């Protein structure tokens, strides 16, 4: 897979664009000028929604956290290491994993493109769509989205429905 020209053949890319504060002010001005609504959506557990692009990524779970895991899955006790920690293979991105933010960005970018949004060629965290004579914008900042859409709510409901079907409730 490629993202912004980075190829994952030579290791994991850590590139993950975030919205610049100057751009936020510009987009807020556009929102007011167009008479659109602004909402901020958060995807709960976003990084966990992102599949790993490589296999056999191992993570050691600290012995102080292992007791909580064993409470949920007592059968894992047999896999404890001598120091009380637990080594696991991760199938999805995990908070704390250096590539998690980048993997989420790939995932959400693909989802927004499936909803008909185009990624700005100079600002990779800005997505736009022209529908029914009006522009709709989505700005990404890690696992949060600033959503600027017309007040009729039609496109907003559509995008939210698609994303919630895939990722669960957006707060």
C-alpha positions as CSV (number, residue, x, y, z in Angstrom):
1,X,0.0,0.0,0.0
2,X,1.1,3.5,-0.6
3,X,0.3,6.7,1.2
4,X,1.5,10.1,0.1
5,X,4.3,8.4,-1.8
6,X,5.6,6.4,1.2
7,X,5.9,2.7,0.5
8,X,5.6,0.3,3.4
9,X,8.1,-2.2,1.9
10,X,11.1,-0.7,3.9
11,X,9.5,-0.5,7.3
12,X,6.5,1.2,8.8
13,X,5.8,4.8,7.8
14,X,5.0,7.0,10.7
15,X,3.6,9.8,8.6
16,X,0.3,11.0,9.8
17,X,-1.0,14.5,8.9
18,X,-2.7,16.7,11.4
19,X,-4.6,19.9,10.8
20,X,-2.7,23.2,11.2
21,X,-4.2,25.9,13.4
22,X,-4.1,28.4,10.6
23,X,-6.1,26.1,8.4
24,X,-8.6,25.6,11.2
25,X,-9.2,29.4,11.3
26,X,-9.5,29.5,7.5
27,X,-12.0,26.6,7.5
28,X,-14.0,28.3,10.3
29,X,-14.2,31.4,8.2
30,X,-15.4,29.4,5.2
31,X,-17.9,27.7,7.4
32,X,-19.4,31.0,8.6
33,X,-19.3,32.5,5.0
34,X,-21.2,29.5,3.6
35,X,-23.6,29.4,6.5
36,X,-22.6,25.8,7.2
37,X,-22.6,23.8,10.5
38,X,-19.5,22.6,12.3
39,X,-19.3,19.5,14.3
40,X,-16.4,17.6,15.8
41,X,-16.6,13.8,15.7
42,X,-14.4,11.4,17.6
43,X,-14.0,7.8,16.7
44,X,-13.8,5.7,19.9
45,X,-10.9,3.2,19.8
46,X,-9.9,4.5,16.3
47,X,-6.5,3.0,16.3
48,X,-7.9,-0.4,17.1
49,X,-10.0,-0.1,13.9
50,X,-6.9,-0.1,11.8
51,X,-5.4,-3.3,10.5
52,X,-1.7,-3.9,10.7
53,X,0.0,-3.8,7.3
54,X,2.7,-6.3,8.5
55,X,2.4,-9.5,10.4
56,X,4.1,-10.6,13.6
57,X,4.3,-7.3,15.4
58,X,4.8,-8.3,19.1
59,X,4.0,-6.2,22.1
60,X,4.9,-6.9,25.7
61,X,2.2,-6.1,28.2
62,X,3.5,-4.8,31.5
63,X,3.0,-7.1,34.5
64,X,1.0,-4.4,36.2
65,X,-1.5,-4.4,33.3
66,X,-1.5,-8.2,32.8
67,X,-3.7,-8.7,35.9
68,X,-6.6,-6.8,34.2
69,X,-6.2,-9.0,31.1
70,X,-6.2,-12.2,33.2
71,X,-9.4,-11.0,34.9
72,X,-11.0,-11.0,31.4
73,X,-9.1,-14.1,30.0
74,X,-7.9,-16.3,32.9
75,X,-6.8,-19.0,30.4
76,X,-4.0,-16.6,29.3
77,X,-2.2,-17.3,32.6
78,X,-0.3,-20.2,31.0
79,X,1.3,-17.7,28.6
80,X,2.8,-15.5,31.3
81,X,6.6,-14.8,31.0
82,X,8.9,-15.3,34.0
83,X,8.7,-11.6,34.9
84,X,4.9,-11.6,34.9
85,X,4.5,-9.8,31.6
86,X,2.7,-11.1,28.6
87,X,3.9,-11.1,25.0
88,X,1.2,-10.8,22.4
89,X,0.9,-10.5,18.6
90,X,-1.1,-7.4,17.5
91,X,-3.5,-7.8,14.6
92,X,-4.8,-4.2,14.7
93,X,-3.0,-0.9,15.6
94,X,-2.7,-0.2,19.3
95,X,-2.5,3.0,21.2
96,X,1.2,3.4,22.0
97,X,2.4,1.6,18.9
98,X,4.5,4.2,17.0
99,X,2.7,3.5,13.7
100,X,-0.9,3.5,15.1
101,X,-1.6,7.1,14.1
102,X,-0.4,6.5,10.5
103,X,-2.3,3.3,10.2
104,X,-5.5,5.0,11.3
105,X,-4.9,7.8,8.8
106,X,-4.7,5.2,6.0
107,X,-7.9,3.6,7.3
108,X,-10.0,6.8,7.6
109,X,-8.6,8.2,4.4
110,X,-9.9,5.2,2.5
111,X,-13.3,5.4,4.2
112,X,-13.7,9.1,3.4
113,X,-12.8,8.4,-0.2
114,X,-15.4,5.6,-0.3
115,X,-17.9,8.2,0.8
116,X,-17.0,10.3,-2.3
117,X,-14.6,12.7,-0.6
118,X,-11.4,13.9,-2.3
119,X,-8.2,14.5,-0.4
120,X,-6.7,17.9,-0.9
121,X,-3.5,17.6,-2.9
122,X,-1.5,20.0,-0.7
123,X,-3.3,19.5,2.7
124,X,-3.6,15.7,3.2
125,X,-5.7,16.1,6.3
126,X,-8.4,18.1,4.5
127,X,-11.2,16.3,2.5
128,X,-13.9,17.9,0.4
129,X,-16.9,17.0,-1.7
130,X,-19.1,19.1,-3.9
131,X,-22.7,17.9,-3.7
132,X,-26.0,19.6,-4.6
133,X,-24.2,22.8,-5.4
134,X,-22.4,23.0,-2.0
135,X,-19.0,22.1,-0.6
136,X,-18.7,19.8,2.4
137,X,-15.4,19.6,4.3
138,X,-13.8,17.1,6.7
139,X,-10.6,18.0,8.6
140,X,-8.6,15.2,10.3
141,X,-6.6,15.6,13.5
142,X,-5.5,12.1,14.5
143,X,-8.8,10.4,15.5
144,X,-11.0,13.5,15.5
145,X,-12.8,15.0,12.6
146,X,-13.9,18.6,12.1
147,X,-17.0,18.3,9.9
148,X,-18.3,21.4,8.0
149,X,-21.5,20.7,6.1
150,X,-24.7,22.5,5.0
151,X,-27.4,23.0,7.6
152,X,-29.9,20.7,5.8
153,X,-28.0,17.8,7.3
154,X,-28.5,15.4,4.4
155,X,-24.8,14.8,3.6
156,X,-23.8,14.9,7.3
157,X,-26.3,12.1,8.1
158,X,-25.1,10.1,5.2
159,X,-21.4,10.3,6.1
160,X,-22.1,9.7,9.8
161,X,-24.2,6.7,9.0
162,X,-21.5,5.1,6.8
163,X,-18.7,5.8,9.3
164,X,-20.8,4.6,12.3
165,X,-21.7,1.4,10.5
166,X,-18.0,0.8,10.1
167,X,-16.5,2.2,13.3
168,X,-19.3,2.5,15.8
169,X,-20.8,5.6,17.5
170,X,-19.1,8.8,16.7
171,X,-19.0,11.2,19.7
